[in-house]
Amino acid sequence: MNYGQFLNMIPEATLMAILVVVFIVDFIFHSKDSRKHSALYLTTAVLLLGQCAVCAVAAPAEAFAGMYVSTASVNIMKLILTAGTLVVVIMSQSWLRLQEVGNKDGEFYMLVISTLLGMYMMMSSGHFLLFFLGLEMASVPMACLVALNKFRKESAEGAAKFILTASFSSGVMLYGISFIYAATGTLYFNDTVANLTISPLTIVGLAFFFSGLGFKISLVPFHFWTADTYQGAPTAVTGYLSVVSKGAAAFTLMAILMKVFAPMVEYWEYILYIVIVLSITIANLFAIRQTELKRFMAFSSISQAGYIMLAVVGNSVLSVTALTYYVLVYVVANMSVFTVINVVETRGGGTTKMNCYDGFYKTNPKLSFLMTLALFSLAGIPPFAGMFSKFFVFMAAAQEGSFLAYFVVFIALINTVVSLYYYLLIVKAMYIKPCDNPLPTFQSDCNSKLALAICTAGIVLFGVCSCIFDWISVAAN
């Protein structure tokens, strides 16, 4: 084997180097050294920023006889997810300084980078084996992240549900892959699509494979772990799980459906129709009933997953562009909300209960305003970026041209109004709902301000800077 082919995997190689450097820095400093936190944070943040530059300039490449395939659109998605990870690292500082975390910042950074490396491998896979290895590389460290705060029983419960569900979904997915292998005699994506024929064996394999990845994306009816895991995990981890992990899984599912299962498009489109309508509708109805903000955002993320997969219905180049752009906008909007939640929880003496935000505007108007912008973007209110991302997703789905596609788009449009209602419930609590004892006025830390500034700039600018969408579109062609 020619080991020089590893040089074609530049983003993965540099991210692996970052992981080693962070480990060495964590090893050098004594656990009680006050300089350790700053050294680890600055090292990780600077290296991740450099990794964003690497992904931006990386060229399409192939290695190991097509097991590894990285295209321009894959590199852009790697850039988006790396930038989202950088925001998570920045906003997590107020939580990592808490005494209950207990000098676990080194472990946190290494686990986050490890999951990101798994997502890189998953998205760049041209072979079912490499895809599965990347998926597990991303899933197992994620369970450790959910359980990182061992002093909270909710964290252990959320991690247990996550790892059990992940194990079950991986088994289901492997079962589906075995059917595909039995029908085609290969695990390479290019060879599979060449040999794939419609038969009961391949239909069952497709259903099992889709079910396995449906768990990872939290699509209904594979979503039951989501609310408990989001509530139990530390807020920074919940934000990471809701945007970076979901974006990688959604992009990979789209790529495999459109490339490997192209001969079976009429089958997986029907599956998508059902799953999208169920995900958006059921998640919206359950979100209205929530009183805990992280559970509320869990059902919001399930609904957003339905919108993300709506782009795949079109099965075109516009689908790739719309999905990538939607993930980009979703990262900045969702991370803005979770940054505010994290600040209120760690520095404001608040909880994640929704009634904690009653009268929040009176004491903390700036945070209230930034959270309102993020919620408006998630709801798709113009002129924020969320409106444009939903528009392109709807347009990509409508390109399919069938009555069912138009019907699903219509249902999604109706659910957009429903989502606007429950997002405005939080805005109403902050601005209108009376409260005799609101949260006190407090000062956000500099890192949280930086994270909010980055996310708010994205919410405002990504929708009006057409060059960003054009850049993604050129890469997808």
Secondary structure, DSSP 8 states (H G I E B T S, - for coil): --GGGGGG-HHHHHHHHHHHHHHHHHHHS-TT-THHHHHHHHHHHHHHHHHHHHHHH---EEEGGGTEEE-HHHHHHHHHHHHHHHHHHHHTHHHHTSTTT-S-HHHHHHHHHHHHHHHHHHHTBSBHHHHHHHHHHHHHHHHHHHT--TT-HHHHHHHHHHHHHHHHHHHHHHHHHHHHHHHHS--BHHHHHHH---SHHHHHHHHHHHHHHHHHHT-TTS-TTHHHHHHHS-HHHHHHIIIIIHHHHHHHHHHHHHHTTGGGHHHHHHHHHHHHHHHHHHHHHHHHT--BHHHHHHHHHHHHHHHHHHGGGG-SHHHHHHHHHHHHHHHHHHHHHHHHHHHHHHTS---SBGGGGTTHHHH-HHHHHHHHHHHHHHHT-TTSHHHHHHHHHHHHHHTT-SHHHHHHHHHHHHHHHHHHHHHHHHHHHHHTS--SS--------HHHHHHHHHHHHHHHHTTT-HHHHHHHHHHH-
